[in-house]
Amino acid sequence: ILGAFWFGKRGGAATAAAAAALLLPLVFFQWSVYATHGHFSQYVEMGMFVAVGVVTGFFADSEKLQRRRAQDAYRQLAETFDKAKRAERLAAIGQLSAGVAHEVRNPLAGIKGALEILLADIGPEDEKRRFVEIVNREVARLESLVTEFLHFAKPKQPEMAPDNLNMIVRSVIEFTAKHFSDNRINVDLRLDGALPVSFMDSNQVRQVILNLVLNAGQAMPGGGGLTVRTYAKEGVIHIEI
């Protein structure tokens, strides 16, 4: 029984068989002197050793299997709980971002209006105009950052309209051409001229492509090559960067 608990069905059977083998010489040589009805009962007893070992091992294996399943279920439940907690934290961050963005946007609008008034009263030759323009650019950058926070907190629903992916790719590459040129990155456009017009949110697709090509440029600080390819296959439009 102990062997079965430790090692399962095979351990129980092997331990019982070893015990029976050790008992067999005693039965055959020693007990035969006193046995009047043969060794049948002793053989049955040794067979029972094996039966008990196998049955106990079967239940021990079953218990171990159930324990493993329970441990797996507990681990999966713990992982799910951790994911739920992370999702809850991200949702809280999103709500906080939205609140902060709304609170910051109103003062920025006031600052921007005041700067426009100042710019109207400052001549183009005035040295102060340059500083006001710097502040105006920084306010515009803050407005863009606030808008990104709002998009993070509440993603915008796509506005689908017919457009051509090649045209979007070309506009992004034209926009980033000087950046790539300054960083010694050669851009290779391989656009499928037969690409059909399809429905998409052009602004969101443009933002995705812009993020990808800029990330690619950052991954090549010493210069390199950037390939952008579009093609259609089996009714699906593909873009590779």
SVG drawing of the C-alpha trace seen along z (x, -y; Angstrom):
<svg xmlns="http://www.w3.org/2000/svg" viewBox="-18 -96 44 129">
<polyline fill="none" stroke="black" stroke-width="0.4" points="0.0,0.0 2.8,-2.4 4.5,-1.6 1.3,-2.3 0.8,-5.6 4.4,-6.6 4.6,-5.3 1.1,-4.6 -0.2,-1.4 3.2,-0.2 4.9,-0.9 2.1,1.0 2.3,4.0 6.1,4.0 6.3,3.8 3.7,6.5 5.5,8.7 8.8,8.2 7.1,9.1 5.6,12.2 8.9,13.2 10.6,12.9 7.8,15.0 7.8,17.7 10.9,19.6 9.5,19.7 6.1,21.1 7.7,23.6 10.5,25.0 9.5,24.3 5.7,24.4 5.6,27.5 6.7,29.5 3.5,28.5 1.0,28.0 -1.4,30.9 -3.5,29.3 -0.7,27.9 0.3,24.2 -2.9,22.9 -3.9,20.5 -0.4,19.1 -0.4,18.5 -3.8,16.8 -2.4,14.6 0.5,13.6 -1.9,12.9 -3.9,10.7 -0.7,8.7 -0.5,7.8 -4.3,7.1 -4.2,4.7 -1.1,3.0 -2.7,2.5 -6.1,1.3 -4.5,-1.1 -2.1,-2.4 -5.1,-3.0 -6.8,-5.2 -3.5,-6.9 -3.0,-7.7 -6.5,-9.0 -6.0,-11.2 -2.7,-12.6 -4.4,-13.3 -7.3,-15.2 -4.7,-17.1 -2.8,-18.1 -6.1,-19.2 -7.0,-21.2 -3.6,-22.9 -3.8,-23.7 -7.3,-25.1 -6.1,-27.2 -3.1,-28.5 -5.4,-29.4 -7.8,-31.1 -5.0,-33.0 -3.7,-34.1 -7.2,-35.2 -7.6,-37.1 -4.2,-38.9 -5.3,-39.8 -8.6,-41.1 -6.8,-43.3 -4.4,-44.6 -7.4,-45.4 -9.1,-47.2 -6.0,-49.2 -5.7,-50.1 -9.4,-51.2 -8.7,-53.3 -5.7,-54.9 -7.9,-55.5 -10.5,-57.3 -7.9,-59.3 -6.2,-60.3 -9.6,-61.4 -10.3,-63.5 -6.8,-65.1 -7.0,-65.8 -10.4,-67.6 -9.1,-69.7 -5.9,-70.6 -7.6,-71.4 -9.7,-74.3 -6.7,-76.3 -4.8,-75.6 -7.6,-77.1 -7.4,-80.2 -3.6,-80.4 -3.9,-79.9 -6.5,-82.7 -4.3,-85.1 -1.3,-84.3 -3.2,-85.0 -4.1,-88.4 -0.5,-89.1 0.7,-88.1 -1.8,-90.5 -0.3,-93.4 3.4,-92.4 5.0,-93.4 7.0,-90.9 10.2,-92.7 9.7,-92.8 12.1,-90.5 9.4,-89.4 7.4,-87.9 9.8,-85.0 9.3,-84.1 5.5,-84.3 5.7,-82.0 7.8,-79.5 5.2,-79.5 2.5,-79.1 4.2,-76.1 4.6,-74.4 0.9,-75.0 0.0,-73.3 2.2,-70.4 0.5,-70.1 -2.9,-70.2 -1.7,-67.3 -0.6,-65.4 -4.0,-66.0 -5.7,-64.7 -3.6,-61.5 -4.6,-61.0 -8.3,-61.4 -7.8,-58.8 -6.2,-56.4 -9.0,-56.8 -11.8,-56.5 -10.7,-55.2 -12.4,-56.9 -14.8,-54.8 -13.6,-54.3 -15.1,-56.5 -15.1,-54.3 -14.8,-55.8 -13.4,-54.6 -9.7,-55.3 -6.5,-54.0 -3.8,-52.5 -1.0,-53.5 -2.0,-57.2 -1.9,-57.0 1.5,-55.3 2.9,-57.9 1.6,-60.8 3.3,-59.3 6.6,-58.8 6.5,-62.3 5.8,-63.6 8.8,-61.7 11.2,-62.1 13.4,-64.7 13.6,-62.8 14.7,-59.6 17.1,-61.6 18.7,-63.2 19.2,-59.8 20.7,-58.2 17.7,-55.8 16.9,-54.9 13.2,-54.3 12.2,-51.7 8.5,-51.8 7.1,-48.7 3.5,-49.6 1.1,-47.5 -0.3,-49.8 -3.4,-47.6 -4.4,-47.9 -8.2,-48.5 -9.9,-51.2 -11.3,-49.9 -13.2,-51.2 -11.1,-52.3 -10.6,-55.1 -7.9,-56.9 -6.7,-59.0 -6.4,-55.9 -4.6,-53.9 -2.3,-56.8 -1.5,-57.0 -0.7,-53.3 1.6,-53.5 3.3,-56.6 4.0,-54.9 5.4,-51.8 7.8,-53.7 9.0,-56.0 9.6,-53.0 11.5,-51.3 13.6,-54.5 14.4,-54.5 15.5,-50.9 18.2,-52.0 20.2,-54.7 23.2,-54.2 21.1,-54.4 19.8,-51.6 17.0,-50.7 13.2,-50.8 11.0,-48.9 7.3,-49.5 5.3,-47.1 1.6,-46.8 -0.2,-44.0 -3.5,-42.3 -3.9,-38.5 -7.1,-36.5 -9.3,-39.5 -7.2,-40.9 -5.0,-44.0 -1.6,-43.6 1.0,-46.2 4.5,-45.1 6.9,-47.5"/>
</svg>
